[in-house]
Amino acid sequence: MEAHAMASAKTPGSSPDLIVVREPDSPGAQAYRSVRETLRHARSEQPVGSLLLADVGSGDQSGEAAANIAASFALNGESTVLVDLDAASPVVHSIVNIPSSPGLIDWLAAERDSAEKRPSPHPSSVEYLSVLPAGDRNVSSIQSPLADLLTDTRCKALVSALQADARYVVFHGSASPVSSQLLTAAANVDAVVLIVRSGTTKRTAAQNAKESLERVGARLLGVVLTED
């Protein structure tokens, strides 16, 4: 893969809190801030206001990585919204301790019937960070899969609506396998970063994800390695 490794970050294991908040001087927190600064410097080439963090075999660790990267922007005083695309195995809401619903699925279903409805991210305990969870079908009783709801037009509308109130919009989703909703998001954000697990993610899986994302015109900025 040509995409370079942006940083290597140790995730805080099973702990649901954010290492950038709990241990701001730790090597892990410093690694996430390094990712943040890399993305900020990329603005000189093309502004990065919306970002997709695509998990390639990292599991729950990628959710923690995404939450910590989003929180690092917020801790820098920049309003940030974190969006969970993984409706099948959502993890972001539990990491930041917010309700699982209403979320993205609920907004997409409502937006289909009323274009005037705006998404309502949940505030988090981190100042300037809000989160739009994937949503819970068991709560919302919505039967349509996220892949059918998140069309190209609706994704554009979602990014635009969230950017009206936030400096950064950060999506998190699984690329193992690459889903249609992930590709839709990749085609409508400013940049994509792969999250891989050191010693676990297979190179072929990362390469396949990279090629799939490039086919929809995604701008790949690099790779974040997570470690135990």
C-alpha positions as CSV (number, residue, x, y, z in Angstrom):
1,M,0.0,0.0,0.0
2,E,1.2,3.5,-0.8
3,A,-0.8,5.1,2.0
4,H,1.7,5.9,4.8
5,A,1.3,5.1,8.5
6,M,0.2,8.3,10.3
7,A,0.7,7.1,13.9
8,S,0.6,4.0,16.1
9,A,-1.7,4.3,19.0
10,K,-2.3,2.0,22.0
11,T,-6.0,1.7,22.7
12,P,-7.1,1.7,26.4
13,G,-8.3,-2.0,26.2
14,S,-11.8,-2.6,27.4
15,S,-12.1,0.8,29.2
16,P,-14.9,2.8,27.6
17,D,-13.2,6.2,28.3
18,L,-11.0,8.2,26.0
19,I,-7.2,8.1,26.5
20,V,-6.8,11.6,25.1
21,V,-9.0,12.7,28.0
22,R,-8.0,10.3,30.8
23,E,-4.2,10.2,30.0
24,P,-3.5,13.3,27.9
25,D,0.3,13.0,28.4
26,S,0.5,9.3,27.5
27,P,2.2,8.0,24.3
28,G,-1.2,6.8,23.0
29,A,-2.8,10.3,23.4
30,Q,0.2,11.9,21.8
31,A,-0.2,9.5,18.9
32,Y,-3.8,10.6,18.4
33,R,-2.8,14.2,18.5
34,S,-0.1,13.5,15.9
35,V,-2.9,12.1,13.6
36,R,-4.9,15.3,14.2
37,E,-2.0,17.5,13.3
38,T,-1.3,15.5,10.2
39,L,-4.9,16.0,9.1
40,R,-4.7,19.7,9.9
41,H,-1.6,20.2,7.8
42,A,-3.3,18.4,4.9
43,R,-5.6,21.4,4.7
44,S,-2.9,23.3,2.8
45,E,-3.4,20.9,-0.1
46,Q,-7.1,20.5,0.2
47,P,-9.3,21.4,3.2
48,V,-10.2,18.4,5.3
49,G,-13.6,19.2,7.0
50,S,-15.1,15.7,6.6
51,L,-13.3,12.5,7.2
52,L,-13.9,8.7,7.1
53,L,-12.0,6.4,9.4
54,A,-12.4,3.0,7.8
55,D,-11.7,0.0,10.0
56,V,-9.8,-2.9,8.4
57,G,-9.9,-5.8,10.9
58,S,-9.4,-3.8,14.1
59,G,-12.7,-4.6,15.6
60,D,-13.7,-2.5,18.7
61,Q,-10.2,-1.0,18.7
62,S,-11.1,1.0,15.6
63,G,-14.1,2.5,17.4
64,E,-11.9,3.7,20.2
65,A,-9.4,5.0,17.7
66,A,-12.1,7.0,15.9
67,A,-13.5,8.4,19.2
68,N,-10.0,9.4,20.3
69,I,-9.2,11.1,17.0
70,A,-12.5,13.0,17.0
71,A,-12.0,14.0,20.7
72,S,-8.5,15.3,19.9
73,F,-10.1,17.7,17.4
74,A,-12.7,18.7,20.0
75,L,-10.0,19.2,22.8
76,N,-8.3,21.6,20.4
77,G,-11.4,23.8,20.6
78,E,-12.9,22.7,17.2
79,S,-16.5,21.6,17.1
80,T,-16.5,18.0,15.9
81,V,-19.3,15.5,15.2
82,L,-18.5,11.7,15.2
83,V,-20.9,9.6,13.1
84,D,-21.1,5.8,13.4
85,L,-21.8,4.0,10.1
86,D,-21.7,0.5,11.5
87,A,-25.3,-0.4,12.2
88,A,-24.6,-4.1,12.3
89,S,-22.0,-3.8,15.2
90,P,-22.2,-0.3,16.5
91,V,-19.6,0.6,19.2
92,V,-19.1,4.3,19.2
93,H,-22.1,5.1,21.5
94,S,-20.8,2.8,24.2
95,I,-17.3,4.3,24.1
96,V,-18.5,7.8,24.6
97,N,-21.4,6.8,26.9
98,I,-24.4,8.1,25.0
99,P,-27.7,6.4,24.0
100,S,-27.6,4.1,21.0
101,S,-30.7,5.8,19.5
102,P,-32.0,7.9,18.0
103,G,-29.2,7.9,15.5
104,L,-28.2,7.9,11.8
105,I,-30.8,5.2,10.8
106,D,-33.6,7.3,12.4
107,W,-32.5,10.5,10.7
108,L,-32.2,8.8,7.3
109,A,-35.7,7.2,7.6
110,A,-37.2,10.6,8.7
111,E,-35.3,12.5,6.0
112,R,-36.7,10.2,3.4
113,D,-40.1,11.6,4.3
114,S,-39.2,15.1,5.2
115,A,-36.2,16.8,3.7
116,E,-36.5,19.6,6.3
117,K,-35.5,17.4,9.3
118,R,-31.9,17.9,10.5
119,P,-29.8,15.4,12.2
120,S,-29.5,15.8,16.0
121,P,-26.1,14.5,17.3
122,H,-26.0,13.7,21.0
123,P,-23.7,15.9,23.1
124,S,-20.8,14.1,24.9
125,S,-18.9,14.7,28.1
126,V,-16.1,16.2,26.0
127,E,-16.6,19.8,25.2
128,Y,-17.1,20.5,21.4
129,L,-17.6,16.8,20.7
130,S,-21.1,15.5,19.7
131,V,-21.9,12.0,18.4
132,L,-24.5,10.6,15.9
133,P,-24.7,6.9,16.8
134,A,-25.7,4.4,14.1
135,G,-29.1,3.9,15.7
136,D,-30.8,0.8,17.1
137,R,-33.4,-0.9,15.0
138,N,-34.7,-2.7,18.1
139,V,-35.6,0.7,19.5
140,S,-36.7,2.5,16.3
141,S,-38.4,-0.4,14.6
142,I,-36.9,0.7,11.3
143,Q,-36.6,-2.3,9.0
144,S,-34.6,-0.9,6.0
145,P,-30.9,-1.6,6.1
146,L,-28.6,1.3,6.4
147,A,-27.1,0.5,3.0
148,D,-30.5,1.2,1.4
149,L,-31.1,4.4,3.4
150,L,-27.7,6.0,2.9
151,T,-27.9,7.0,-0.7
152,D,-25.4,9.4,-2.3
153,T,-27.9,12.3,-2.2
154,R,-28.7,11.7,1.5
155,C,-25.0,11.4,2.4
156,K,-24.3,14.7,0.8
157,A,-27.2,16.2,2.7
158,L,-26.0,14.7,5.9
159,V,-22.4,16.0,5.6
160,S,-23.7,19.5,4.6
161,A,-26.2,19.6,7.6
162,L,-23.5,18.5,10.1
163,Q,-20.9,20.9,8.7
164,A,-23.3,23.8,9.2
165,D,-22.6,23.5,13.0
166,A,-19.3,21.7,13.1
167,R,-15.7,22.3,11.9
168,Y,-15.1,18.6,11.5
169,V,-17.4,15.7,10.7
170,V,-15.7,12.3,11.3
171,F,-17.3,9.1,10.1
172,H,-16.4,5.6,11.4
173,G,-17.3,2.4,9.6
174,S,-16.1,-1.1,8.9
175,A,-14.1,-2.0,5.8
176,S,-14.1,-5.7,6.6
177,P,-15.8,-6.3,4.3
178,V,-16.2,-3.0,2.5
179,S,-19.9,-2.1,2.7
180,S,-21.9,0.0,0.3
181,Q,-22.6,2.6,3.0
182,L,-18.9,2.9,3.6
183,L,-18.2,3.5,-0.1
184,T,-21.0,6.0,-0.2
185,A,-19.5,7.9,2.7
186,A,-16.0,7.6,1.2
187,A,-17.2,9.2,-2.0
188,N,-18.7,12.2,-0.2
189,V,-16.0,13.2,2.4
190,D,-12.8,15.1,2.0
191,A,-10.5,12.3,3.0
192,V,-10.2,8.7,4.2
193,V,-7.9,7.1,6.7
194,L,-7.6,3.4,7.2
195,I,-7.4,1.9,10.7
196,V,-5.5,-1.4,10.9
197,R,-4.5,-3.5,13.9
198,S,-0.8,-4.2,14.1
199,G,0.0,-7.9,13.8
200,T,-3.6,-8.8,13.1
201,T,-4.9,-7.1,10.0
202,K,-3.9,-9.0,6.8
203,R,-2.1,-7.0,4.2
204,T,-4.4,-8.4,1.5
205,A,-7.4,-7.1,3.4
206,A,-5.9,-3.6,3.7
207,Q,-5.0,-3.7,0.0
208,N,-8.5,-4.8,-1.0
209,A,-10.1,-2.0,1.1
210,K,-7.7,0.6,-0.4
211,E,-8.5,-0.5,-3.9
212,S,-12.3,-0.5,-3.3
213,L,-12.1,3.0,-1.8
214,E,-10.0,4.3,-4.6
215,R,-12.5,3.1,-7.2
216,V,-15.1,5.5,-5.8
217,G,-12.6,8.4,-5.9
218,A,-11.8,8.4,-2.2
219,R,-8.8,10.5,-1.2
220,L,-6.7,8.3,1.0
221,L,-4.4,10.2,3.4
222,G,-2.8,7.3,5.4
223,V,-3.1,4.5,7.9
224,V,-3.5,4.5,11.7
225,L,-2.1,1.4,13.4
226,T,-3.7,0.3,16.6
227,E,-1.9,-1.9,19.2
228,D,-3.0,-3.8,22.3
